[in-house]
Amino acid sequence: MSTHILTVDLGERSYPIIIGRGLLSGGFDLARYMPGNHCLVVTNETVGPLYLEKLQGCLAGMTSRSLALPDGESFKTSATMQTIIDELVTDKAGRDATVVALGGGVVGDIAGFASACYMRGVAFVQVPTTLLAQVDSSVGGKTGVNHEGGKNLIGAFHQPNVVLIDTDTLSTLPDREFRAGLAEVIKYGAIVDIDFFAWLESNLQALLDRNPDELAYAIRRSCELKAAVVAEDERESGRRALLNFGHTFGHAIENTMGYGEWLHGEAVAAGMVLAAEMSGIDKSELRRLTALIESAGLPIKPPPAGAGRLREAMQLDKKVQANKLRFVLLHSLGDAFVTADYADEALGEVLQSADT
C-alpha cells in the first residue's frame, strides 16, 4: 500500500495527514515537522511498550523524553494534564519544544491540551494508534479533558503540525476498540457521503477482518471528509457541528454511565440511532443505519440509565445555546443538518423509547 498525504487547509496553520503502512518501522522523519530539537512524547502504559521505541527511531537528532499516562477515559482529567505540564517544566522545555501524542484519542486530547496551555502554546504532533483517533480525534485541533459535569468541557482548539497515521498499529488494537472506531467511520457516511455509506455496507466484513486495502480506504476517506469540513469551519461556528452527529446523546450516555464504562464509539453508535429516530427519516433508511451499526458489533440503544438522567447530562453539552440544545439530525442518509428547532416532546419520546 502506497503512502497517501492529505492536507488540512487552514492557511498558515495548514498541516499534512500522512497515511501508510510501516511508517514507524521505516524510521519516518518526524523531526522535520518540529520547530526545535526537543520533544516530549506522551503515550500511555498500553501503547508505550508497543510503539515508543519505533517512534523514537523517527526522531533522529532530537532530544526526546517520554511520559506514559495511565490508560483509559477515566484518566482524561485536568489532573492528568497537569502531569504533562509538570514534565515540561521539569525538563525546562522552551517555546520551541514539541509535544508528541502517541496513542488513542484520550492521549491525543490530553497531550494536545497541555501543548496548547504550556507557554501559551507549543508545537504538537499527533501519532494516533487507534482507529477512532486515526479517523476522527487526531484531525481538526480539538483538545481537552473531561469534567465530572460533562465530556470535553475544558479544552482548546490547537492544531497539530502533522498527523502521522501508521495503519499497522491497528494490528494490536483490541477488537472492542476497533469496532468502536468504526462508529466514527459510519458517521461520515451518514452525515455527508451516501456513496461512502453504501461502500461501508458492502465492505463491512472486510473492515472487520482488517483487510489492509479496505481499511486504508476507509481511513483515507474519513480523513478527507473531516479535513474538508474543518477547512470550512475550524472552530465549529457552523458546518463543523455536523461532525457531532450522535454525540449529544453519546456524551450523555458516557457521562451517566461513568467515563470508561462504555467506549466513546459505542456511546456514539447508540447516539446515532437515537438522533436518526428523532430526525424522523424514512424507516427504510433508519433500518439501514441501524443494521450497519449492529453488524459492526456496536450497540443500537443505550443502557437503561433513565430518560431524566440523560436529559440532565445533555444540559451541560457544549452545543447548548440560549438554554436550547442543538442537535445534528438527518434529512436523509448522507444529508445532515444542525438545528435547535425541535419539539421537546419528540426528544422526550426518543429518550423514553431508549429505556424500553
C-alpha positions in Angstrom: 0.0 0.0 0.0 1.3 3.4 -1.0 1.6 6.4 1.3 -1.2 9.0 1.0 -0.8 12.6 2.0 -3.9 14.8 2.6 -3.8 18.4 3.7 -6.0 20.2 6.2 -6.2 23.6 4.6 -6.1 26.3 7.3 -3.9 28.9 5.7 -0.7 29.4 7.7 -1.9 26.6 10.1 -2.3 24.0 7.3 -0.8 20.6 8.0 -0.5 17.2 6.4 -2.1 13.9 7.3 0.2 11.2 6.3 -1.3 7.7 5.9 0.6 4.5 5.2 1.8 1.1 6.4 5.1 0.6 8.3 5.7 4.4 8.7 7.0 4.0 12.2 9.0 0.9 11.4 10.6 2.6 8.4 12.1 5.5 10.5 9.8 8.2 9.0 11.5 11.6 9.5 9.1 13.1 12.0 11.6 15.6 13.3 11.2 17.7 10.2 7.8 18.9 11.4 9.2 20.1 14.7 10.5 23.7 15.3 13.3 22.8 17.7 15.3 19.8 18.8 13.4 18.9 22.0 10.2 16.9 22.3 8.2 15.2 24.9 6.4 12.0 23.8 3.2 11.5 25.7 1.8 7.9 25.5 0.1 5.5 27.8 1.0 2.4 29.7 -0.5 0.1 27.0 0.8 1.8 23.8 4.2 2.8 25.0 5.7 -0.7 25.2 4.4 -1.5 21.7 5.4 1.6 19.7 7.5 4.1 21.7 10.9 2.6 20.6 9.7 2.6 17.0 8.6 6.2 17.3 12.0 7.2 18.8 13.6 5.9 15.7 11.7 8.6 13.8 13.2 11.4 15.9 16.8 11.4 14.7 18.7 14.4 16.0 16.0 15.2 18.6 16.4 15.3 22.4 13.3 13.4 23.4 11.8 12.3 26.7 8.7 10.2 27.2 5.8 10.2 29.7 3.4 7.2 30.0 0.0 8.1 31.3 -2.5 5.6 32.9 -4.7 4.1 30.2 -8.4 4.9 30.0 -11.1 7.6 29.6 -11.4 7.9 33.3 -7.9 9.5 33.4 -8.9 12.2 30.9 -8.8 14.8 33.6 -7.2 18.2 34.5 -5.0 16.3 37.0 -3.6 14.1 34.3 -3.0 17.0 32.0 -1.1 18.7 34.9 1.4 15.9 34.9 2.3 16.7 31.4 2.8 20.4 32.2 4.9 19.3 35.2 7.1 17.2 33.0 7.6 20.1 30.6 8.5 22.4 33.4 10.9 19.9 35.0 12.6 19.4 31.6 12.9 23.2 31.2 11.2 22.9 27.8 11.2 26.1 25.8 8.8 27.7 23.3 10.4 25.6 20.5 9.6 22.3 22.2 7.1 19.8 20.7 4.6 17.6 22.4 4.1 14.3 20.5 0.9 12.3 21.2 1.4 8.5 20.7 -1.8 6.7 21.4 -5.6 6.9 21.1 -8.0 9.8 21.4 -7.6 10.2 25.2 -3.8 10.6 24.8 -4.2 12.9 21.9 -6.8 15.1 23.6 -4.8 15.5 26.9 -1.4 16.0 25.2 -2.9 18.5 22.8 -4.5 20.5 25.6 -1.2 20.5 27.5 0.7 21.7 24.4 -2.0 24.5 23.9 -1.6 25.7 27.5 2.2 25.4 28.1 3.8 28.8 27.4 0.5 29.7 25.7 1.1 27.2 23.0 3.9 24.9 21.8 4.1 22.6 18.8 2.0 19.5 18.7 2.3 16.3 16.7 -0.3 13.5 16.5 0.7 9.8 16.0 -2.7 8.1 16.5 -2.7 4.3 17.1 -6.4 3.5 17.4 -9.0 3.6 14.6 -11.1 6.2 16.3 -8.1 8.5 16.7 -6.9 8.0 13.2 -10.3 8.8 11.5 -11.5 11.4 13.9 -9.9 12.8 17.1 -6.4 13.3 15.7 -7.6 15.6 12.9 -9.1 19.1 13.5 -7.3 20.5 16.5 -9.9 19.8 19.2 -8.1 19.1 22.5 -9.3 18.9 26.1 -10.2 16.9 29.2 -13.5 15.8 30.8 -15.2 17.3 33.9 -17.5 15.3 36.1 -20.3 17.5 34.8 -19.7 16.7 31.1 -17.3 15.4 28.4 -14.6 17.7 27.0 -15.9 20.8 28.9 -12.3 22.0 29.4 -10.2 22.4 26.3 -8.9 24.5 23.4 -8.5 24.4 19.7 -4.9 23.7 18.9 -3.9 22.3 15.5 -1.1 19.8 15.2 1.9 20.3 12.9 1.3 16.9 11.3 -0.8 13.8 11.8 1.2 10.5 11.1 -1.1 7.5 10.7 0.7 4.1 10.5 -2.1 1.7 9.8 0.0 -1.2 11.0 -0.6 0.0 14.6 -4.2 -1.3 14.2 -2.9 -4.9 14.3 -2.5 -4.7 18.1 -5.8 -2.9 18.7 -8.3 -5.0 20.7 -11.4 -6.0 18.8 -13.7 -3.9 21.0 -11.8 -0.7 20.4 -11.5 -1.4 16.7 -15.3 -1.8 16.5 -15.8 1.4 18.5 -13.6 3.2 15.9 -15.9 2.0 13.1 -18.7 4.1 14.7 -16.9 7.3 13.6 -16.3 5.9 10.2 -20.0 5.1 9.8 -20.8 8.6 11.0 -19.1 10.3 8.0 -21.2 8.3 5.5 -24.4 9.1 7.5 -23.8 12.8 7.5 -22.2 13.8 4.2 -21.5 10.9 1.9 -24.2 8.4 1.0 -21.9 6.7 -1.5 -19.3 6.1 1.3 -22.2 4.8 3.4 -23.1 2.3 0.7 -19.5 1.3 0.3 -19.3 0.5 4.1 -22.4 -1.6 3.8 -20.7 -3.6 1.0 -17.3 -3.8 2.7 -18.0 -4.1 6.4 -16.8 -7.6 6.7 -13.5 -6.8 5.0 -13.1 -4.0 7.5 -13.9 -6.3 10.4 -11.3 -8.7 9.1 -8.9 -5.7 9.0 -8.1 -6.1 5.3 -5.4 -3.6 4.7 -6.6 -2.2 1.4 -10.2 -1.7 2.5 -9.1 -0.4 5.9 -6.7 2.1 4.2 -9.5 3.4 2.0 -11.9 3.8 5.0 -9.3 5.8 6.9 -8.4 7.9 4.0 -12.0 8.7 3.0 -12.9 9.5 6.6 -9.9 11.9 6.9 -10.7 13.5 3.6 -14.3 14.2 4.7 -13.2 15.6 8.1 -10.4 17.7 6.6 -12.8 19.3 4.2 -15.3 20.2 6.9 -12.6 21.5 9.3 -11.1 23.7 6.5 -14.6 25.3 6.1 -15.2 25.8 9.8 -12.1 25.4 12.1 -13.8 26.4 15.3 -17.2 24.9 14.9 -19.2 28.0 14.3 -21.3 26.4 11.6 -20.8 23.4 9.3 -18.3 21.6 11.6 -21.0 20.9 14.1 -22.3 18.2 11.7 -19.4 16.1 12.9 -21.2 15.8 16.2 -23.9 13.5 14.8 -24.8 11.1 17.6 -22.5 12.9 20.1 -25.1 14.8 22.1 -26.8 11.6 23.0 -23.4 9.8 23.1 -21.7 12.2 25.5 -24.8 12.0 27.8 -24.5 8.2 27.8 -20.8 8.3 28.7 -21.5 10.8 31.5 -24.3 8.9 33.1 -22.5 5.5 32.8 -19.3 6.9 34.1 -16.4 7.6 31.8 -14.8 4.4 30.5 -17.7 2.1 31.1 -18.8 2.5 27.5 -16.2 3.4 24.9 -16.7 6.7 23.1 -17.5 5.0 19.8 -20.0 2.6 21.5 -21.9 5.6 23.0 -21.8 7.5 19.7 -23.2 4.4 17.9 -26.2 4.3 20.1 -26.5 8.0 19.9 -26.6 8.0 16.1 -29.6 5.7 16.2 -31.4 7.9 18.7 -30.6 11.0 16.6 -31.9 9.3 13.4 -35.1 8.3 15.2 -35.5 11.9 16.4 -34.9 13.0 12.8 -38.0 11.1 11.6 -36.1 9.9 8.5 -37.7 7.2 6.2 -38.0 4.0 8.1 -36.0 2.1 5.4 -33.1 4.5 5.9 -33.3 4.1 9.7 -33.2 0.4 9.2 -30.1 0.7 7.0 -28.3 2.8 9.6 -29.3 0.5 12.5 -28.3 -2.6 10.5 -24.9 -1.3 9.7 -24.2 -0.2 13.3 -25.4 -3.6 14.6 -23.4 -5.5 12.0 -20.3 -3.7 13.2 -20.9 -5.2 16.6 -21.9 -1.9 18.2 -24.9 -1.1 20.4 -28.0 0.4 18.9 -29.5 1.6 22.1 -28.1 3.0 25.4 -28.1 1.2 28.7 -31.2 1.8 30.9 -29.8 5.0 32.6 -33.2 6.7 32.7 -34.5 9.4 30.4 -34.3 12.0 33.1 -30.6 11.4 33.8 -29.8 11.5 30.1 -31.6 14.8 29.6 -29.9 16.3 32.7 -26.5 15.3 31.3 -27.3 16.9 28.0 -27.8 20.3 29.6 -24.1 20.7 30.0 -23.4 19.8 26.4 -21.2 22.3 24.6 -23.9 22.6 21.9 -26.3 24.3 24.3 -27.0 27.9 23.2 -29.5 30.2 24.9 -30.5 27.3 27.1 -31.5 25.3 24.0 -29.8 22.1 22.9 -28.7 21.9 19.3 -28.9 18.5 17.6 -27.4 17.1 14.5 -30.2 15.4 12.7 -30.7 13.9 9.2 -32.9 15.0 6.3 -31.9 11.6 4.9 -28.8 9.4 5.0 -25.8 11.4 3.7 -27.6 14.8 4.4 -27.3 16.1 7.9 -28.2 19.5 9.5 -27.9 21.3 12.8 -31.0 22.6 14.5 -32.3 23.9 17.8 -35.8 23.9 16.3 -37.3 20.6 17.5 -40.3 19.6 19.6 -39.4 18.9 23.2 -41.9 16.2 23.1 -40.0 14.5 20.3 -36.8 14.4 22.4 -38.8 13.1 25.4 -40.3 10.3 23.3 -36.8 9.3 21.9 -35.3 9.2 25.4 -38.3 7.2 26.8 -38.0 4.7 24.0 -34.4 4.2 24.8 -35.4 2.9 28.2 -37.8 0.3 26.9 
